[in-house]
Amino acid sequence: MARPSRLHRRPLIASLLALALVAPFVQAQSKAATVVPQETAAQKAQRMQWFADAKLGIFIHWGIYAVDGIDESWSFFNGKISHADYMKQLAGFNARAYDPQAWADAIKRSGARYSVLTTRHHDGVALWDSKQGINVVRDSPAKRDLVGPFVKALRKDGLKVGLYYSLPDWSYGDYDVFTRKEKRYDSKQDPARWQRYLTYYQGQIADLQHRYNPDLIWFDGDWEHSASEWQSPKLRTDMLARNPKMIINSRLNEYGDYATPELGLPVVKPTQPYWELCLTMNRSWGYQPRDNDYKTPNQVLQIFAQTISMGGNLLLDIGPKPDGSIDARQMDILDALGRWTGKHGEAIYGTTAGIGLDHYAGASTLSKDRKTIYLFVDGQPNGDLLVKGLVNKVVRARVVGGGQSVAAKVVGKYDWAKQPGLLFLTVPRDAVDRDITVVALELDAPVQLYQEESKPIESNG
């Protein structure tokens, strides 16, 4: 293996010197966290409620990779660039235009209820003044904590705080994996060295919780080791001992609270009760000025509607520039989201999965008491909307955000048949939203859906 660069040695030496200071804190935390009472289903539901109700979050991938506009961490891991050249980007990361309150305000205007910031990606570059490893406070022109001010701004705006943290650190001397083709050592053959890495990363997690007390920790990179090797059960116990209300994503092996499908909108509703689709606006997580393959605002809204229709959340990513400013195209998408979510909030927040495509050929959600169905209508309907198998009586049908009445007529309902007939809805043309119209069906009771197989009529009177 090539000799480590001077840039790499200096943070490593500082890390070793700081180890004695961090270890007692970690040990004290671990001793205090030896027992966490078993959580009941009702207790978990209460802990997860804000997340289930939030529906929309904003992911932020910000790091030195924005300087050259290259793949975050993966560019050196996959051999597109040397590790030494990748780390040269530290010199260009100045965060000169960083305005955390402006970030938080834009996120709030989008309708998001939480945000997740990359505090440290796989490259090991921390955005806060970490005691160990490389960080932008000590090793870049930014020269300040970039996490704390954003956390403060989010809380000022009443938004929940999520912090992304990569379990692997491909730059850290005691981590076993360096690149896709090169390993530093075998962790099973050198358990003492592996333990030093565990102490390092668990110390950083403890530090993040101690400093910022996040509502959510978003892990990544668990595929490189097993749960036992990461000490995932211990880590979960330690974290919840510090904050019993905190939520942990799925990428802590099997020790997370919710699933995290990535990039691809699920075709089939995930089986997990809580889940979140993380999605880029273009094809890149971090800022890449050469990537112009942006989704249109309407496409993002369609994806969002489909996601909440299946009971999930959308975590939509932005990638700030190295100076902390945000590309205008990304801001346009946030603004488009805000226009639509501001108009249709009752059909979004606090809802559950809809009635499904067997009953309505589009996205839908249900109010928490299940007495209102929200139907999402893409574009200008060519005719009436059709809802099949609705047993309930519709007390009122209206357009959300405008209040216009929607004509509702049941066709093919016979007193002597169990089938409820077909519900046709006529949406006023002047009430159609330019992206997605939402129709609310207020019912006489919690929704009941007919789901039996149709059979020949045996009696018609």
C-alpha positions as a Markdown table, in Angstrom:
| # | Residue | x | y | z |
|---|---|---|---|---|
| 1 | Met | 0.0 | 0.0 | 0.0 |
| 2 | Ala | 1.3 | 3.5 | -0.8 |
| 3 | Arg | 2.6 | 5.6 | 2.1 |
| 4 | Pro | -0.2 | 7.8 | 3.5 |
| 5 | Ser | 0.0 | 11.5 | 2.5 |
| 6 | Arg | 1.0 | 14.2 | 4.9 |
| 7 | Leu | -2.7 | 15.4 | 4.9 |
| 8 | His | -3.8 | 11.9 | 5.9 |
| 9 | Arg | -1.1 | 11.5 | 8.6 |
| 10 | Arg | -1.9 | 14.8 | 10.4 |
| 11 | Pro | -5.5 | 14.1 | 11.2 |
| 12 | Leu | -4.6 | 10.6 | 12.1 |
| 13 | Ile | -2.0 | 11.7 | 14.6 |
| 14 | Ala | -4.5 | 14.2 | 16.1 |
| 15 | Ser | -7.0 | 11.4 | 16.3 |
| 16 | Leu | -4.7 | 9.2 | 18.3 |
| 17 | Leu | -3.9 | 12.0 | 20.7 |
| 18 | Ala | -7.6 | 12.7 | 21.2 |
| 19 | Leu | -8.5 | 9.0 | 21.7 |
| 20 | Ala | -7.7 | 9.2 | 25.5 |
| 21 | Leu | -10.1 | 12.1 | 25.8 |
| 22 | Val | -12.9 | 10.5 | 23.9 |
| 23 | Ala | -12.8 | 7.0 | 25.2 |
| 24 | Pro | -13.9 | 7.8 | 28.8 |
| 25 | Phe | -16.9 | 9.7 | 27.5 |
| 26 | Val | -17.8 | 6.7 | 25.3 |
| 27 | Gln | -17.3 | 4.2 | 28.1 |
| 28 | Ala | -19.4 | 6.3 | 30.5 |
| 29 | Gln | -22.2 | 6.5 | 27.9 |
| 30 | Ser | -22.0 | 2.7 | 27.3 |
| 31 | Lys | -22.2 | 2.0 | 31.1 |
| 32 | Ala | -25.2 | 4.3 | 31.4 |
| 33 | Ala | -26.8 | 2.4 | 28.4 |
| 34 | Thr | -26.5 | -1.2 | 29.5 |
| 35 | Val | -30.2 | -1.7 | 29.7 |
| 36 | Val | -33.0 | -0.2 | 27.6 |
| 37 | Pro | -36.5 | -1.4 | 28.4 |
| 38 | Gln | -38.1 | -3.4 | 25.7 |
| 39 | Glu | -40.4 | -1.2 | 23.6 |
| 40 | Thr | -44.0 | -2.2 | 23.1 |
| 41 | Ala | -45.7 | -1.8 | 19.8 |
| 42 | Ala | -47.7 | 1.1 | 21.2 |
| 43 | Gln | -44.6 | 2.8 | 22.5 |
| 44 | Lys | -42.9 | 2.5 | 19.1 |
| 45 | Ala | -45.9 | 3.8 | 17.3 |
| 46 | Gln | -45.8 | 6.9 | 19.6 |
| 47 | Arg | -42.1 | 7.4 | 19.0 |
| 48 | Met | -42.5 | 7.0 | 15.2 |
| 49 | Gln | -45.7 | 9.2 | 15.0 |
| 50 | Trp | -44.0 | 12.5 | 13.9 |
| 51 | Phe | -42.1 | 10.6 | 11.2 |
| 52 | Ala | -45.2 | 8.8 | 9.9 |
| 53 | Asp | -47.1 | 12.1 | 9.8 |
| 54 | Ala | -44.3 | 14.2 | 8.2 |
| 55 | Lys | -44.4 | 12.7 | 4.7 |
| 56 | Leu | -41.8 | 15.0 | 3.2 |
| 57 | Gly | -38.1 | 15.5 | 4.2 |
| 58 | Ile | -35.2 | 17.2 | 2.5 |
| 59 | Phe | -31.9 | 15.3 | 2.3 |
| 60 | Ile | -28.7 | 17.4 | 2.0 |
| 61 | His | -25.5 | 16.0 | 0.6 |
| 62 | Trp | -22.8 | 18.6 | 1.3 |
| 63 | Gly | -19.1 | 17.9 | 1.4 |
| 64 | Ile | -15.8 | 18.5 | -0.3 |
| 65 | Tyr | -16.9 | 16.5 | -3.3 |
| 66 | Ala | -18.9 | 19.6 | -4.4 |
| 67 | Val | -15.6 | 21.5 | -5.1 |
| 68 | Asp | -14.8 | 19.4 | -8.2 |
| 69 | Gly | -18.4 | 18.3 | -8.7 |
| 70 | Ile | -17.6 | 14.6 | -8.5 |
| 71 | Asp | -19.2 | 11.6 | -6.9 |
| 72 | Glu | -19.2 | 11.8 | -3.1 |
| 73 | Ser | -16.6 | 9.4 | -1.8 |
| 74 | Trp | -17.3 | 6.8 | -4.5 |
| 75 | Ser | -15.1 | 8.7 | -7.0 |
| 76 | Phe | -11.9 | 7.6 | -5.2 |
| 77 | Phe | -13.3 | 4.3 | -3.9 |
| 78 | Asn | -14.0 | 3.2 | -7.5 |
| 79 | Gly | -10.7 | 4.4 | -8.8 |
| 80 | Lys | -11.9 | 7.4 | -10.9 |
| 81 | Ile | -9.6 | 9.6 | -9.0 |
| 82 | Ser | -6.8 | 9.0 | -6.5 |
| 83 | His | -7.5 | 9.4 | -2.8 |
| 84 | Ala | -4.8 | 12.1 | -2.6 |
| 85 | Asp | -6.4 | 14.1 | -5.4 |
| 86 | Tyr | -9.8 | 13.7 | -3.9 |
| 87 | Met | -8.6 | 15.2 | -0.6 |
| 88 | Lys | -7.1 | 18.2 | -2.4 |
| 89 | Gln | -10.7 | 19.4 | -2.6 |
| 90 | Leu | -10.5 | 20.3 | 1.1 |
| 91 | Ala | -8.6 | 23.5 | 0.0 |
| 92 | Gly | -11.6 | 24.7 | -2.1 |
| 93 | Phe | -14.3 | 24.0 | 0.5 |
| 94 | Asn | -14.9 | 27.5 | 2.0 |
| 95 | Ala | -18.7 | 27.6 | 2.8 |
| 96 | Arg | -18.4 | 31.4 | 2.2 |
| 97 | Ala | -22.1 | 31.8 | 1.2 |
| 98 | Tyr | -23.5 | 29.3 | 3.7 |
| 99 | Asp | -26.7 | 30.7 | 5.3 |
| 100 | Pro | -28.2 | 27.9 | 7.4 |
| 101 | Gln | -31.3 | 29.9 | 8.3 |
| 102 | Ala | -32.0 | 30.5 | 4.5 |
| 103 | Trp | -31.6 | 26.8 | 4.0 |
| 104 | Ala | -34.1 | 26.0 | 6.8 |
| 105 | Asp | -36.5 | 28.6 | 5.6 |
| 106 | Ala | -36.5 | 27.2 | 2.0 |
| 107 | Ile | -37.0 | 23.7 | 3.4 |
| 108 | Lys | -39.9 | 24.8 | 5.5 |
| 109 | Arg | -41.5 | 26.6 | 2.5 |
| 110 | Ser | -41.2 | 23.4 | 0.5 |
| 111 | Gly | -43.6 | 21.7 | 3.0 |
| 112 | Ala | -41.0 | 19.4 | 4.4 |
| 113 | Arg | -41.3 | 18.6 | 8.1 |
| 114 | Tyr | -37.7 | 17.4 | 8.6 |
| 115 | Ser | -34.3 | 17.5 | 7.0 |
| 116 | Val | -31.2 | 15.2 | 7.1 |
| 117 | Leu | -27.7 | 16.6 | 6.7 |
| 118 | Thr | -24.6 | 14.6 | 5.8 |
| 119 | Thr | -22.4 | 15.2 | 8.9 |
| 120 | Arg | -19.8 | 12.7 | 7.5 |
| 121 | His | -19.9 | 10.7 | 4.3 |
| 122 | His | -17.7 | 7.6 | 3.5 |
| 123 | Asp | -14.8 | 9.9 | 2.8 |
| 124 | Gly | -14.4 | 10.6 | 6.5 |
| 125 | Val | -14.6 | 14.4 | 6.2 |
| 126 | Ala | -16.8 | 15.7 | 9.1 |
| 127 | Leu | -18.7 | 18.9 | 8.9 |
| 128 | Trp | -18.3 | 19.6 | 12.6 |
| 129 | Asp | -15.3 | 20.0 | 14.9 |
| 130 | Ser | -14.9 | 16.3 | 15.5 |
| 131 | Lys | -12.2 | 15.3 | 18.0 |
| 132 | Gln | -11.0 | 12.6 | 15.7 |
| 133 | Gly | -10.5 | 12.2 | 11.9 |
| 134 | Ile | -10.7 | 14.8 | 9.2 |
| 135 | Asn | -13.0 | 17.8 | 9.5 |
| 136 | Val | -13.7 | 21.0 | 7.7 |
| 137 | Val | -13.2 | 23.1 | 10.8 |
| 138 | Arg | -9.6 | 22.2 | 11.1 |
| 139 | Asp | -8.7 | 21.0 | 7.6 |
| 140 | Ser | -10.5 | 23.4 | 5.2 |
| 141 | Pro | -11.0 | 27.1 | 4.7 |
| 142 | Ala | -14.5 | 26.8 | 6.1 |
| 143 | Lys | -13.0 | 27.0 | 9.6 |
| 144 | Arg | -16.3 | 26.6 | 11.4 |
| 145 | Asp | -18.9 | 24.1 | 12.6 |
| 146 | Leu | -21.4 | 23.7 | 9.7 |
| 147 | Val | -23.8 | 21.3 | 11.6 |
| 148 | Gly | -24.7 | 23.3 | 14.7 |
| 149 | Pro | -26.0 | 26.4 | 13.0 |
| 150 | Phe | -28.2 | 24.3 | 10.6 |
| 151 | Val | -29.6 | 22.3 | 13.5 |
| 152 | Lys | -30.4 | 25.6 | 15.3 |
| 153 | Ala | -32.1 | 27.0 | 12.2 |
| 154 | Leu | -34.2 | 23.9 | 11.7 |
| 155 | Arg | -35.4 | 24.0 | 15.3 |
| 156 | Lys | -36.2 | 27.7 | 15.0 |
| 157 | Asp | -38.5 | 26.8 | 12.1 |
| 158 | Gly | -40.1 | 24.0 | 14.0 |
| 159 | Leu | -38.6 | 21.2 | 11.8 |
| 160 | Lys | -37.2 | 17.9 | 13.0 |
| 161 | Val | -33.5 | 17.3 | 12.8 |
| 162 | Gly | -31.9 | 14.4 | 11.0 |
| 163 | Leu | -28.2 | 13.7 | 10.8 |
| 164 | Tyr | -26.6 | 11.4 | 8.3 |
| 165 | Tyr | -23.6 | 9.4 | 9.4 |
| 166 | Ser | -21.6 | 6.9 | 7.4 |
| 167 | Leu | -20.5 | 3.8 | 9.4 |
| 168 | Pro | -17.4 | 3.3 | 7.1 |
| 169 | Asp | -14.7 | 5.9 | 7.0 |
| 170 | Trp | -12.5 | 5.0 | 3.9 |
| 171 | Ser | -9.9 | 7.6 | 4.9 |
| 172 | Tyr | -9.4 | 6.5 | 8.5 |
| 173 | Gly | -6.2 | 4.5 | 9.1 |
| 174 | Asp | -7.9 | 2.0 | 11.4 |
| 175 | Tyr | -10.8 | 1.2 | 9.0 |
| 176 | Asp | -10.2 | -2.1 | 7.2 |
| 177 | Val | -11.5 | -1.0 | 3.7 |
| 178 | Phe | -9.7 | 1.6 | 1.7 |
| 179 | Thr | -11.0 | 1.3 | -1.9 |
| 180 | Arg | -12.9 | -1.3 | -3.9 |
| 181 | Lys | -9.7 | -3.1 | -4.8 |
| 182 | Glu | -7.6 | -2.4 | -1.6 |
| 183 | Lys | -8.0 | -3.3 | 2.0 |
| 184 | Arg | -5.7 | -2.1 | 4.8 |
| 185 | Tyr | -6.1 | -5.3 | 6.8 |
| 186 | Asp | -8.4 | -8.1 | 7.8 |
| 187 | Ser | -10.5 | -7.1 | 10.8 |
| 188 | Lys | -10.9 | -10.7 | 11.9 |
| 189 | Gln | -7.1 | -11.1 | 11.9 |
| 190 | Asp | -6.4 | -7.8 | 13.7 |
| 191 | Pro | -9.3 | -7.4 | 16.2 |
| 192 | Ala | -7.4 | -4.8 | 18.3 |
| 193 | Arg | -7.1 | -2.5 | 15.3 |
| 194 | Trp | -10.8 | -3.0 | 14.4 |
| 195 | Gln | -11.7 | -2.2 | 18.0 |
| 196 | Arg | -9.9 | 1.1 | 17.6 |
| 197 | Tyr | -12.1 | 1.9 | 14.7 |
| 198 | Leu | -15.3 | 0.9 | 16.6 |
| 199 | Thr | -14.2 | 3.3 | 19.4 |
| 200 | Tyr | -13.6 | 6.0 | 16.9 |
| 201 | Tyr | -16.9 | 5.8 | 15.1 |
| 202 | Gln | -19.0 | 5.2 | 18.2 |
| 203 | Gly | -17.3 | 8.2 | 19.8 |
| 204 | Gln | -18.3 | 10.3 | 16.9 |
| 205 | Ile | -21.9 | 9.2 | 17.2 |
| 206 | Ala | -21.8 | 10.0 | 20.9 |
| 207 | Asp | -20.4 | 13.4 | 20.1 |
| 208 | Leu | -23.1 | 14.2 | 17.6 |
| 209 | Gln | -25.8 | 13.3 | 20.0 |
| 210 | His | -24.1 | 15.2 | 22.9 |
| 211 | Arg | -23.8 | 18.3 | 20.7 |
| 212 | Tyr | -27.0 | 18.4 | 18.7 |
| 213 | Asn | -29.4 | 15.8 | 20.1 |
| 214 | Pro | -30.9 | 14.9 | 16.7 |
| 215 | Asp | -34.4 | 13.6 | 16.3 |
| 216 | Leu | -33.2 | 11.0 | 13.7 |
| 217 | Ile | -29.9 | 9.4 | 12.8 |
| 218 | Trp | -29.6 | 8.3 | 9.2 |
| 219 | Phe | -26.9 | 5.6 | 8.9 |
| 220 | Asp | -25.3 | 4.4 | 5.6 |
| 221 | Gly | -22.7 | 1.8 | 4.6 |
| 222 | Asp | -23.8 | -1.0 | 6.9 |
| 223 | Trp | -23.2 | -3.5 | 4.0 |
| 224 | Glu | -19.5 | -3.6 | 4.6 |
| 225 | His | -19.8 | -5.5 | 7.9 |
| 226 | Ser | -22.3 | -7.6 | 9.8 |
| 227 | Ala | -24.4 | -6.3 | 12.8 |
| 228 | Ser | -22.1 | -8.1 | 15.2 |
| 229 | Glu | -19.0 | -6.6 | 13.6 |
| 230 | Trp | -20.4 | -3.1 | 13.8 |
| 231 | Gln | -21.8 | -3.8 | 17.3 |
| 232 | Ser | -25.1 | -2.6 | 16.0 |
| 233 | Pro | -27.2 | -3.9 | 19.0 |
| 234 | Lys | -24.8 | -2.1 | 21.4 |
| 235 | Leu | -24.9 | 1.1 | 19.3 |
| 236 | Arg | -28.7 | 1.1 | 19.1 |
| 237 | Thr | -28.9 | 0.6 | 22.9 |
| 238 | Asp | -26.4 | 3.4 | 23.6 |
| 239 | Met | -28.1 | 5.9 | 21.3 |
| 240 | Leu | -31.6 | 5.3 | 22.7 |
| 241 | Ala | -30.2 | 5.5 | 26.2 |
| 242 | Arg | -29.1 | 9.0 | 25.4 |
| 243 | Asn | -32.4 | 9.9 | 23.7 |
| 244 | Pro | -35.2 | 7.3 | 24.0 |
| 245 | Lys | -37.3 | 9.3 | 21.5 |
| 246 | Met | -34.7 | 9.2 | 18.6 |
| 247 | Ile | -35.5 | 7.4 | 15.4 |
| 248 | Ile | -32.9 | 5.3 | 13.5 |
| 249 | Asn | -33.1 | 4.4 | 9.8 |
| 250 | Ser | -32.8 | 0.9 | 8.5 |
| 251 | Arg | -29.1 | 1.0 | 7.6 |
| 252 | Leu | -27.9 | -0.3 | 10.9 |
| 253 | Asn | -28.3 | -3.9 | 9.7 |
| 254 | Glu | -31.5 | -5.1 | 11.2 |
| 255 | Tyr | -31.5 | -2.6 | 14.1 |
| 256 | Gly | -33.3 | 0.3 | 12.5 |
| 257 | Asp | -36.8 | 1.6 | 12.8 |
| 258 | Tyr | -37.8 | 2.1 | 9.1 |
| 259 | Ala | -37.0 | 1.0 | 5.6 |
| 260 | Thr | -35.0 | 3.2 | 3.1 |
| 261 | Pro | -35.6 | 2.3 | -0.5 |
| 262 | Glu | -33.3 | 4.4 | -2.7 |
| 263 | Leu | -33.9 | 6.2 | -6.0 |
| 264 | Gly | -36.5 | 3.8 | -7.4 |
| 265 | Leu | -40.1 | 4.4 | -6.5 |
| 266 | Pro | -41.5 | 1.1 | -5.2 |
| 267 | Val | -43.8 | -0.7 | -7.5 |
| 268 | Val | -45.3 | -2.8 | -4.7 |
| 269 | Lys | -46.0 | -1.2 | -1.4 |
| 270 | Pro | -43.2 | -2.1 | 1.1 |
| 271 | Thr | -44.2 | -4.5 | 3.8 |
| 272 | Gln | -42.6 | -2.5 | 6.6 |
| 273 | Pro | -45.0 | -0.2 | 8.4 |
| 274 | Tyr | -42.6 | 2.8 | 8.2 |
| 275 | Trp | -40.5 | 3.6 | 5.1 |
| 276 | Glu | -38.9 | 6.4 | 3.3 |
| 277 | Leu | -37.9 | 6.8 | -0.4 |
| 278 | Cys | -34.6 | 8.8 | -0.7 |
| 279 | Leu | -34.4 | 10.4 | -4.1 |
| 280 | Thr | -32.1 | 12.8 | -6.1 |
| 281 | Met | -33.4 | 15.7 | -8.0 |
| 282 | Asn | -31.1 | 14.8 | -10.9 |
| 283 | Arg | -28.8 | 11.8 | -11.0 |
| 284 | Ser | -26.4 | 12.9 | -8.3 |
| 285 | Trp | -26.5 | 13.1 | -4.6 |
| 286 | Gly | -23.9 | 16.0 | -4.2 |
| 287 | Tyr | -23.5 | 19.1 | -6.3 |
| 288 | Gln | -22.4 | 18.2 | -9.9 |
| 289 | Pro | -22.8 | 21.1 | -12.2 |
| 290 | Arg | -22.4 | 18.9 | -15.3 |
| 291 | Asp | -25.4 | 16.8 | -14.3 |
| 292 | Asn | -28.3 | 18.5 | -16.0 |
| 293 | Asp | -30.7 | 15.6 | -16.0 |
| 294 | Tyr | -33.2 | 17.1 | -13.5 |
| 295 | Lys | -36.6 | 15.8 | -12.9 |
| 296 | Thr | -39.3 | 18.3 | -13.6 |
| 297 | Pro | -41.3 | 19.7 | -10.7 |
| 298 | Asn | -44.3 | 17.9 | -11.9 |
| 299 | Gln | -42.4 | 14.6 | -12.0 |
| 300 | Val | -41.2 | 15.1 | -8.5 |
| 301 | Leu | -44.8 | 15.8 | -7.4 |
| 302 | Gln | -46.1 | 12.7 | -9.1 |
| 303 | Ile | -43.4 | 10.6 | -7.3 |
| 304 | Phe | -44.3 | 12.3 | -4.0 |
| 305 | Ala | -48.0 | 11.5 | -4.5 |
| 306 | Gln | -47.3 | 7.9 | -5.3 |
| 307 | Thr | -45.0 | 7.6 | -2.3 |
| 308 | Ile | -47.5 | 8.9 | 0.2 |
| 309 | Ser | -50.3 | 6.8 | -1.5 |
| 310 | Met | -48.3 | 3.7 | -0.4 |
| 311 | Gly | -47.9 | 5.1 | 3.1 |
| 312 | Gly | -44.3 | 6.2 | 2.8 |
| 313 | Asn | -42.2 | 9.4 | 3.1 |
| 314 | Leu | -40.2 | 11.1 | 0.4 |
| 315 | Leu | -36.7 | 12.3 | 1.4 |
| 316 | Leu | -35.7 | 14.5 | -1.6 |
| 317 | Asp | -32.1 | 15.5 | -1.9 |
| 318 | Ile | -30.4 | 18.8 | -2.6 |
| 319 | Gly | -26.6 | 19.2 | -3.1 |
| 320 | Pro | -25.3 | 22.7 | -2.1 |
| 321 | Lys | -22.2 | 24.2 | -3.8 |
| 322 | Pro | -18.9 | 24.3 | -2.0 |
| 323 | Asp | -19.6 | 27.9 | -0.9 |
| 324 | Gly | -22.9 | 26.8 | 0.6 |
| 325 | Ser | -25.2 | 28.4 | -2.0 |
| 326 | Ile | -27.9 | 26.2 | -3.7 |
| 327 | Asp | -28.4 | 25.7 | -7.4 |
| 328 | Ala | -31.4 | 27.7 | -8.7 |
| 329 | Arg | -32.8 | 24.6 | -10.4 |
| 330 | Gln | -33.0 | 22.9 | -7.0 |
| 331 | Met | -34.6 | 25.9 | -5.4 |
| 332 | Asp | -37.2 | 25.9 | -8.2 |
| 333 | Ile | -38.2 | 22.3 | -7.3 |
| 334 | Leu | -38.4 | 23.2 | -3.6 |
| 335 | Asp | -40.6 | 26.2 | -4.5 |
| 336 | Ala | -42.9 | 24.0 | -6.7 |
| 337 | Leu | -43.3 | 21.5 | -3.9 |
| 338 | Gly | -44.1 | 24.4 | -1.5 |
| 339 | Arg | -46.9 | 25.7 | -3.8 |
| 340 | Trp | -48.5 | 22.3 | -4.0 |
| 341 | Thr | -48.1 | 21.1 | -0.4 |
| 342 | Gly | -49.3 | 24.5 | 0.9 |
| 343 | Lys | -52.5 | 24.0 | -1.1 |
| 344 | His | -53.1 | 20.3 | -0.4 |
| 345 | Gly | -51.8 | 19.9 | 3.2 |
| 346 | Glu | -54.9 | 18.1 | 4.5 |
| 347 | Ala | -54.4 | 15.3 | 1.9 |
| 348 | Ile | -50.7 | 14.9 | 2.8 |
| 349 | Tyr | -49.7 | 15.3 | 6.5 |
| 350 | Gly | -51.0 | 12.8 | 9.0 |
| 351 | Thr | -52.6 | 10.7 | 6.4 |
| 352 | Thr | -52.2 | 6.9 | 5.8 |
| 353 | Ala | -51.9 | 4.8 | 2.7 |
| 354 | Gly | -54.8 | 5.1 | 0.3 |
| 355 | Ile | -57.4 | 2.7 | -1.1 |
| 356 | Gly | -55.1 | 1.1 | -3.7 |
| 357 | Leu | -55.2 | 0.8 | -7.5 |
| 358 | Asp | -57.8 | -2.0 | -7.4 |
| 359 | His | -60.3 | 0.7 | -6.4 |
| 360 | Tyr | -59.0 | 3.9 | -8.0 |
| 361 | Ala | -56.6 | 4.2 | -10.9 |
| 362 | Gly | -54.3 | 6.7 | -9.3 |
| 363 | Ala | -52.7 | 7.8 | -6.0 |
| 364 | Ser | -54.8 | 8.3 | -2.9 |
| 365 | Thr | -54.5 | 8.8 | 0.8 |
| 366 | Leu | -56.8 | 8.3 | 3.8 |
| 367 | Ser | -57.4 | 10.6 | 6.7 |
| 368 | Lys | -56.3 | 9.2 | 10.1 |
| 369 | Asp | -59.9 | 8.5 | 11.1 |
| 370 | Arg | -60.4 | 6.8 | 7.7 |
| 371 | Lys | -63.6 | 8.8 | 7.0 |
| 372 | Thr | -62.1 | 10.9 | 4.1 |
| 373 | Ile | -60.5 | 9.6 | 0.9 |
| 374 | Tyr | -58.2 | 11.9 | -1.0 |
| 375 | Leu | -57.9 | 11.1 | -4.7 |
| 376 | Phe | -55.0 | 12.5 | -6.7 |
| 377 | Val | -55.7 | 13.5 | -10.2 |
| 378 | Asp | -52.9 | 14.1 | -12.7 |
| 379 | Gly | -53.4 | 16.7 | -15.3 |
| 380 | Gln | -56.8 | 17.5 | -16.9 |
| 381 | Pro | -59.2 | 14.6 | -16.7 |
| 382 | Asn | -60.8 | 13.6 | -20.0 |
| 383 | Gly | -63.9 | 12.5 | -18.3 |
| 384 | Asp | -65.3 | 11.4 | -15.0 |
| 385 | Leu | -63.1 | 9.8 | -12.3 |
| 386 | Leu | -64.1 | 6.2 | -11.3 |
| 387 | Val | -64.0 | 4.7 | -7.9 |
| 388 | Lys | -64.8 | 0.9 | -7.6 |
| 389 | Gly | -66.0 | -1.0 | -4.6 |
| 390 | Leu | -66.7 | 1.8 | -2.2 |
| 391 | Val | -69.4 | 0.5 | 0.2 |
| 392 | Asn | -69.8 | 3.8 | 2.1 |
| 393 | Lys | -72.1 | 6.6 | 1.2 |
| 394 | Val | -70.3 | 9.8 | 0.1 |
| 395 | Val | -71.6 | 12.6 | 2.3 |
| 396 | Arg | -69.7 | 15.3 | 0.4 |
| 397 | Ala | -67.2 | 15.4 | -2.5 |
| 398 | Arg | -65.0 | 18.5 | -3.0 |
| 399 | Val | -61.8 | 19.9 | -4.4 |
| 400 | Val | -59.1 | 20.3 | -1.8 |
| 401 | Gly | -57.6 | 23.8 | -1.7 |
| 402 | Gly | -60.5 | 25.4 | -3.4 |
| 403 | Gly | -63.6 | 23.9 | -1.9 |
| 404 | Gln | -65.5 | 23.5 | -5.2 |
| 405 | Ser | -68.2 | 20.8 | -5.2 |
| 406 | Val | -67.6 | 17.6 | -7.1 |
| 407 | Ala | -70.6 | 15.9 | -8.6 |
| 408 | Ala | -70.8 | 12.2 | -7.4 |
| 409 | Lys | -73.1 | 9.6 | -9.0 |
| 410 | Val | -73.3 | 5.9 | -8.2 |
| 411 | Val | -74.1 | 3.7 | -11.3 |
| 412 | Gly | -75.0 | 0.0 | -11.3 |
| 413 | Lys | -76.1 | -0.4 | -7.7 |
| 414 | Tyr | -79.0 | -2.8 | -7.1 |
| 415 | Asp | -80.8 | -3.3 | -3.8 |
| 416 | Trp | -80.6 | -7.1 | -4.1 |
| 417 | Ala | -76.8 | -7.2 | -4.8 |
| 418 | Lys | -73.9 | -7.0 | -2.5 |
| 419 | Gln | -71.8 | -5.1 | -5.0 |
| 420 | Pro | -71.8 | -1.4 | -4.1 |
| 421 | Gly | -71.9 | -0.1 | -7.7 |
| 422 | Leu | -69.5 | 2.3 | -9.5 |
| 423 | Leu | -68.9 | 5.8 | -8.2 |
| 424 | Phe | -68.3 | 8.4 | -10.9 |
| 425 | Leu | -67.0 | 11.9 | -10.0 |
| 426 | Thr | -67.1 | 15.0 | -12.2 |
| 427 | Val | -64.4 | 17.5 | -11.4 |
| 428 | Pro | -65.1 | 21.1 | -12.5 |
| 429 | Arg | -62.6 | 22.1 | -15.2 |
| 430 | Asp | -61.9 | 25.5 | -13.5 |
| 431 | Ala | -60.9 | 23.7 | -10.3 |
| 432 | Val | -58.1 | 21.6 | -11.8 |
| 433 | Asp | -54.6 | 22.2 | -10.4 |
| 434 | Arg | -51.8 | 22.8 | -12.9 |
| 435 | Asp | -50.0 | 19.8 | -11.5 |
| 436 | Ile | -52.1 | 17.4 | -9.4 |
| 437 | Thr | -55.7 | 18.1 | -8.3 |
| 438 | Val | -56.9 | 16.5 | -5.1 |
| 439 | Val | -60.6 | 15.4 | -4.6 |
| 440 | Ala | -61.8 | 14.7 | -1.0 |
| 441 | Leu | -64.6 | 12.2 | -0.5 |
| 442 | Glu | -66.1 | 12.6 | 2.9 |
| 443 | Leu | -67.8 | 9.4 | 4.0 |
| 444 | Asp | -70.6 | 8.4 | 6.4 |
| 445 | Ala | -68.3 | 6.1 | 8.3 |
| 446 | Pro | -64.7 | 4.7 | 8.2 |
| 447 | Val | -64.0 | 3.5 | 4.7 |
| 448 | Gln | -65.3 | 0.1 | 3.7 |
| 449 | Leu | -64.1 | -1.5 | 0.5 |
| 450 | Tyr | -65.8 | -4.4 | -1.3 |
| 451 | Gln | -63.2 | -6.9 | -2.3 |
| 452 | Glu | -65.0 | -10.1 | -3.2 |
| 453 | Glu | -64.7 | -11.9 | -6.5 |
| 454 | Ser | -67.6 | -11.1 | -8.9 |
| 455 | Lys | -69.8 | -14.1 | -9.5 |
| 456 | Pro | -72.9 | -14.9 | -11.7 |
| 457 | Ile | -76.2 | -13.5 | -10.3 |
| 458 | Glu | -78.3 | -16.2 | -8.7 |
| 459 | Ser | -81.2 | -14.0 | -7.7 |
| 460 | Asn | -82.2 | -10.5 | -9.0 |
| 461 | Gly | -85.2 | -9.8 | -6.9 |
